[in-house]
Amino acid sequence: MSRKLLLILFLSGFSIIRAQSVYEFLDLDLSPRAAALAGSFVASNDDPNVLFYNPAGTYFLNGRQISFSFLKHLKDINSAGLVFSDEIESVGRLSAGISYINYGNFQRADEFGNKTGEFGAGDVALMAAYSNELDKNLSYGASVKFIYSGIDEYSSTAAAVDLGLLYAIPEERWSFGFSILNAGAQITTYNGTKEDLPLDFRLGFSKELLHLPLKFFFSFNHLNSESEKITDRFKKFTFGGELRLSRILKLRFGYDNEKRSDLKIGSSAGLAGFNLGLGAIIEQYLFDYAFSSLGSIGTLHRIGITTEF
């Protein structure tokens, strides 16, 4: 089996194991910062890319912000994301985002193996979100998204909402977040096959240490997933850390327990589930890079830029 096909199976979310759907690309970490922290972003409140994890976190952003991310997969599979967020006085904060993945070109053949050309495949999700204050230091957020998936001349569409809450304790540098992601349904199907969206309940926190330049992130993911024992749901956790090396440079690391388990081959998983990243502030721009291991399948590289204007 080719490495490219293995990666596509990975991106589809191991649907046989997790009994979910073609829309698993919604679980991808596009932001280099979020990916370096293994996706432990449900309690983030200082990055516009929190839109993909918890729309309530966008309320604490300052000014007008925009962020672009690019993810280089194996072979010719690539993905990108764009987020824009702005506060409207007396209304609240409005945000918009797009995530896109292109799986490259494939060889088309007839039933006799004769090559007849090529075809492409890709997925895209468009998002619009609103967030505001529910109480002191407590925000809420909601986003709506339209999802399109296409393979050659075939396609499927869906609609979903994300809902979230975030509570911050600024004086103690704590944040707590909860979100429900991808609650929705298909609009049109692939050849009449009805599939569910990858519904995901997340709960986590972030904590910036008082006497060390380190911020810690933790998240329980897929808390709604079916498991033989309820305690198994808590095995799908991620955590990460962001160490401030200087005024302009940050080092990040993260660990994804679920990915490490899913990518284990025999008794070995290599570096699967481990992530590293760097962030550099140059004038008003934040440049980010992240490295993620998929074990024997390969590695992923992400770059991004974020600015406030």
JOCOR-V386325 format. One record per pair of residues at least 4 apart in sequence whose ideal C-beta (glycine too) atoms are under 8 Angstrom apart, sorted by the first residue. I is the first residue (numbers start at 1). J is the second residue. If there is no record, write none. Layout:
i & j
I & J
I & J
This chain:
i & j
1 & 5
1 & 6
2 & 6
3 & 7
3 & 74
3 & 75
3 & 297
3 & 298
4 & 8
4 & 74
4 & 75
4 & 76
4 & 77
4 & 104
5 & 9
6 & 10
6 & 297
7 & 11
7 & 73
7 & 74
7 & 75
7 & 77
7 & 294
7 & 297
7 & 298
8 & 12
8 & 77
8 & 103
9 & 14
10 & 14
10 & 262
10 & 263
10 & 294
10 & 297
11 & 24
11 & 25
11 & 28
11 & 73
11 & 77
11 & 101
12 & 22
12 & 24
12 & 25
13 & 18
13 & 20
13 & 21
13 & 24
13 & 27
13 & 198
14 & 18
14 & 262
15 & 19
15 & 20
15 & 21
15 & 22
15 & 24
17 & 262
18 & 222
18 & 225
19 & 226
20 & 24
20 & 195
20 & 196
20 & 197
20 & 198
21 & 195
21 & 196
21 & 197
21 & 198
22 & 123
22 & 149
22 & 156
22 & 190
22 & 195
23 & 123
23 & 147
23 & 149
23 & 158
23 & 182
23 & 195
23 & 197
23 & 198
24 & 198
25 & 79
25 & 99
25 & 101
25 & 123
25 & 125
25 & 149
26 & 99
26 & 125
26 & 147
26 & 181
26 & 182
26 & 197
26 & 198
27 & 198
27 & 200
28 & 71
28 & 79
28 & 99
28 & 101
29 & 34
29 & 35
29 & 38
29 & 39
29 & 292
29 & 302
30 & 34
30 & 35
30 & 49
30 & 52
30 & 69
30 & 71
30 & 79
30 & 80
30 & 81
30 & 99
30 & 302
31 & 35
31 & 41
31 & 47
31 & 49
31 & 52
31 & 67
31 & 69
31 & 81
31 & 288
31 & 302
31 & 304
32 & 36
32 & 69
32 & 277
32 & 279
32 & 288
32 & 289
32 & 290
32 & 302
32 & 303
32 & 304
33 & 37
33 & 47
33 & 49
33 & 242
33 & 252
33 & 277
33 & 279
33 & 288
33 & 290
33 & 304
34 & 39
34 & 40
34 & 41
34 & 44
34 & 47
34 & 49
34 & 52
34 & 53
35 & 39
35 & 71
35 & 254
35 & 275
35 & 277
35 & 290
35 & 292
35 & 300
35 & 302
36 & 240
36 & 252
36 & 253
36 & 254
36 & 275
36 & 276
36 & 277
36 & 278
36 & 288
36 & 290
36 & 291
36 & 292
37 & 41
37 & 217
37 & 238
37 & 239
37 & 240
37 & 241
37 & 242
37 & 252
37 & 253
37 & 254
37 & 275
37 & 277
38 & 238
38 & 239
38 & 240
38 & 254
38 & 255
38 & 256
38 & 273
38 & 275
39 & 53
39 & 219
39 & 221
39 & 238
39 & 254
39 & 256
40 & 204
40 & 206
40 & 217
40 & 218
40 & 219
40 & 238
40 & 239
40 & 240
40 & 254
41 & 47
41 & 49
41 & 50
41 & 52
41 & 53
41 & 54
41 & 57
41 & 217
41 & 219
42 & 53
42 & 54
42 & 57
42 & 164
42 & 177
42 & 178
42 & 179
42 & 202
42 & 203
42 & 204
42 & 219
43 & 54
43 & 57
43 & 166
43 & 175
43 & 176
43 & 177
43 & 204
43 & 205
43 & 206
43 & 217
43 & 219
44 & 49
44 & 50
44 & 53
44 & 54
44 & 57
44 & 175
44 & 177
44 & 206
44 & 217
45 & 50
45 & 57
45 & 59
45 & 60
45 & 61
45 & 166
45 & 168
45 & 175
45 & 206
46 & 60
46 & 61
47 & 57
47 & 61
47 & 67
47 & 306
48 & 58
48 & 61
48 & 65
48 & 66
48 & 67
48 & 83
48 & 84
48 & 85
48 & 95
48 & 306
49 & 53
49 & 67
49 & 69
49 & 81
49 & 83
49 & 304
49 & 306
50 & 54
50 & 55
50 & 57
50 & 58
51 & 55
51 & 57
51 & 58
51 & 83
51 & 85
51 & 95
51 & 97
51 & 127
51 & 129
51 & 143
52 & 81
52 & 83
52 & 97
52 & 99
52 & 127
53 & 57
53 & 177
53 & 179
53 & 181
53 & 202
54 & 141
54 & 162
54 & 164
54 & 165
54 & 166
54 & 177
54 & 178
54 & 179
54 & 202
55 & 95
55 & 129
55 & 130
55 & 131
55 & 141
55 & 142
55 & 143
55 & 162
55 & 163
55 & 164
55 & 179
56 & 131
56 & 139
56 & 140
56 & 141
56 & 164
56 & 165
56 & 166
56 & 177
56 & 179
57 & 131
57 & 139
57 & 141
57 & 164
57 & 166
57 & 177
58 & 85
58 & 93
58 & 95
58 & 129
58 & 131
58 & 141
59 & 92
59 & 93
59 & 131
59 & 132
59 & 133
59 & 139
59 & 140
59 & 141
59 & 166
60 & 139
60 & 166
60 & 168
61 & 65
61 & 85
61 & 87
61 & 93
62 & 308
63 & 86
63 & 87
63 & 308
63 & 309
64 & 84
64 & 85
64 & 86
64 & 87
64 & 308
64 & 309
65 & 83
65 & 84
65 & 85
65 & 86
65 & 306
65 & 307
65 & 308
65 & 309
66 & 82
66 & 83
66 & 84
66 & 85
66 & 306
66 & 307
66 & 309
67 & 81
67 & 82
67 & 83
67 & 304
67 & 305
67 & 306
67 & 307
68 & 80
68 & 81
68 & 82
68 & 304
68 & 305
68 & 306
69 & 80
69 & 81
69 & 82
69 & 288
69 & 302
69 & 303
69 & 304
70 & 78
70 & 79
70 & 80
70 & 302
70 & 303
70 & 304
71 & 78
71 & 79
71 & 80
71 & 81
71 & 300
71 & 301
71 & 302
72 & 78
72 & 300
72 & 301
72 & 302
73 & 77
73 & 78
73 & 79
73 & 300
74 & 297
74 & 298
74 & 300
75 & 104
76 & 104
76 & 105
77 & 101
77 & 102
77 & 103
77 & 104
78 & 101
78 & 102
78 & 104
79 & 99
79 & 100
79 & 101
79 & 102
80 & 99
80 & 100
81 & 97
81 & 98
81 & 99
81 & 100
82 & 97
82 & 98
83 & 95
83 & 96
83 & 97
84 & 95
84 & 96
84 & 97
85 & 93
85 & 94
85 & 95
85 & 96
86 & 93
86 & 94
86 & 95
87 & 92
87 & 93
87 & 94
88 & 92
88 & 93
88 & 94
92 & 130
92 & 131
92 & 132
93 & 130
93 & 131
93 & 132
94 & 128
94 & 129
94 & 130
95 & 127
95 & 128
95 & 129
95 & 130
95 & 131
95 & 143
96 & 127
96 & 128
96 & 129
97 & 126
97 & 127
97 & 129
97 & 143
98 & 124
98 & 125
98 & 126
98 & 127
99 & 124
99 & 125
99 & 127
100 & 122
100 & 123
100 & 124
100 & 125
101 & 122
101 & 123
101 & 124
102 & 120
102 & 121
102 & 122
103 & 120
103 & 121
103 & 122
104 & 120
104 & 121
105 & 118
105 & 119
105 & 120
106 & 118
106 & 119
106 & 120
106 & 121
107 & 115
107 & 117
107 & 118
108 & 115
108 & 116
108 & 117
108 & 118
108 & 119
108 & 152
109 & 113
109 & 114
109 & 115
109 & 116
110 & 114
110 & 116
119 & 151
119 & 152
120 & 150
120 & 152
121 & 150
121 & 151
121 & 152
122 & 149
122 & 150
123 & 147
123 & 148
123 & 149
123 & 150
124 & 147
124 & 148
125 & 145
125 & 146
125 & 147
125 & 148
126 & 145
126 & 146
126 & 147
127 & 143
127 & 144
127 & 145
127 & 162
128 & 143
128 & 144
128 & 145
129 & 141
129 & 142
129 & 143
129 & 144
129 & 162
130 & 141
130 & 142
130 & 143
131 & 139
131 & 140
131 & 141
131 & 142
132 & 139
132 & 140
132 & 141
133 & 138
133 & 139
134 & 138
134 & 139
134 & 140
134 & 165
137 & 167
137 & 168
137 & 169
137 & 170
138 & 165
138 & 166
138 & 167
138 & 168
139 & 165
139 & 166
139 & 167
139 & 168
140 & 163
140 & 164
140 & 165
141 & 162
141 & 163
141 & 164
141 & 165
141 & 166
142 & 161
142 & 162
142 & 163
142 & 164
143 & 161
143 & 162
144 & 159
144 & 160
144 & 161
145 & 159
145 & 160
145 & 161
145 & 162
145 & 182
145 & 184
146 & 157
146 & 158
146 & 159
147 & 157
147 & 158
147 & 159
147 & 160
147 & 197
148 & 155
148 & 156
148 & 157
149 & 155
149 & 156
149 & 157
149 & 158
149 & 190
150 & 154
150 & 155
150 & 156
151 & 155
151 & 190
154 & 190
154 & 191
155 & 188
155 & 190
156 & 186
156 & 188
156 & 189
156 & 190
156 & 195
157 & 186
157 & 187
157 & 188
158 & 184
158 & 185
158 & 186
158 & 187
158 & 197
159 & 184
159 & 185
159 & 187
160 & 182
160 & 183
160 & 184
160 & 185
160 & 197
161 & 183
161 & 184
162 & 179
162 & 180
162 & 181
162 & 182
162 & 183
163 & 179
163 & 180
163 & 183
164 & 177
164 & 178
164 & 179
164 & 180
165 & 177
165 & 178
165 & 179
166 & 175
166 & 176
166 & 177
166 & 178
167 & 175
167 & 176
167 & 177
168 & 174
168 & 175
168 & 176
169 & 173
169 & 174
169 & 175
173 & 207
173 & 208
173 & 209
173 & 210
173 & 215
174 & 205
174 & 206
174 & 207
175 & 205
175 & 206
175 & 207
176 & 204
176 & 205
177 & 202
177 & 203
177 & 204
177 & 205
177 & 206
178 & 201
178 & 202
178 & 203
179 & 200
179 & 201
179 & 202
180 & 199
180 & 200
180 & 201
180 & 202
181 & 198
181 & 199
181 & 200
181 & 201
181 & 202
182 & 197
182 & 198
182 & 199
182 & 200
183 & 197
183 & 199
184 & 197
185 & 196
185 & 197
186 & 194
186 & 195
186 & 197
189 & 193
189 & 194
189 & 195
190 & 195
199 & 224
200 & 221
200 & 222
200 & 224
201 & 222
201 & 223
201 & 224
202 & 219
202 & 220
202 & 221
202 & 222
202 & 223
203 & 219
203 & 220
203 & 223
204 & 217
204 & 218
204 & 219
204 & 220
205 & 217
205 & 218
206 & 215
206 & 216
206 & 217
206 & 218
207 & 215
207 & 216
208 & 214
208 & 215
208 & 216
209 & 213
209 & 214
209 & 215
209 & 216
213 & 243
213 & 244
213 & 245
214 & 241
214 & 242
214 & 243
214 & 244
215 & 241
215 & 242
215 & 244
216 & 239
216 & 240
216 & 241
217 & 239
217 & 240
217 & 241
217 & 242
217 & 254
218 & 237
218 & 238
218 & 239
219 & 237
219 & 238
219 & 239
220 & 233
220 & 234
220 & 236
220 & 237
221 & 236
221 & 237
221 & 238
221 & 258
222 & 233
222 & 236
222 & 258
223 & 233
223 & 234
223 & 236
224 & 233
225 & 233
225 & 236
227 & 231
227 & 232
227 & 233
228 & 232
231 & 235
235 & 257
235 & 258
235 & 261
236 & 257
236 & 258
237 & 257
237 & 258
238 & 254
238 & 255
238 & 256
238 & 257
238 & 258
239 & 254
239 & 255
240 & 252
240 & 253
240 & 254
240 & 255
240 & 275
241 & 252
241 & 253
241 & 254
242 & 250
242 & 251
242 & 252
242 & 279
243 & 250
243 & 251
243 & 252
244 & 249
244 & 250
245 & 249
245 & 250
245 & 251
247 & 281
248 & 280
248 & 281
248 & 282
249 & 278
249 & 279
249 & 280
249 & 281
250 & 278
250 & 279
250 & 280
251 & 277
251 & 278
252 & 275
252 & 276
252 & 277
252 & 278
252 & 279
252 & 290
253 & 274
253 & 275
253 & 276
253 & 277
254 & 274
254 & 275
254 & 276
254 & 277
255 & 260
255 & 273
255 & 274
255 & 275
256 & 260
256 & 273
256 & 275
257 & 261
257 & 273
258 & 262
258 & 273
259 & 263
259 & 272
259 & 273
259 & 294
260 & 264
260 & 269
260 & 272
260 & 273
260 & 274
260 & 295
261 & 269
261 & 273
263 & 269
263 & 270
263 & 272
263 & 273
263 & 294
263 & 295
263 & 296
263 & 297
264 & 268
264 & 269
264 & 272
264 & 295
265 & 269
265 & 295
265 & 296
268 & 295
269 & 273
269 & 295
270 & 293
270 & 295
270 & 296
271 & 293
271 & 295
272 & 293
272 & 294
272 & 295
272 & 296
272 & 297
273 & 293
273 & 295
274 & 292
274 & 293
275 & 290
275 & 291
275 & 292
275 & 293
276 & 290
276 & 291
277 & 288
277 & 289
277 & 290
277 & 291
277 & 302
278 & 288
278 & 289
279 & 286
279 & 287
279 & 288
279 & 289
280 & 286
280 & 287
280 & 288
281 & 285
281 & 286
281 & 287
282 & 287
284 & 307
284 & 308
284 & 309
285 & 305
285 & 306
285 & 307
286 & 305
286 & 306
286 & 307
287 & 303
287 & 304
287 & 305
288 & 302
288 & 303
288 & 304
288 & 305
288 & 306
289 & 301
289 & 302
289 & 303
289 & 304
290 & 300
290 & 301
290 & 302
291 & 299
291 & 300
291 & 301
292 & 299
292 & 300
292 & 301
292 & 302
293 & 299
294 & 298
294 & 299
294 & 300
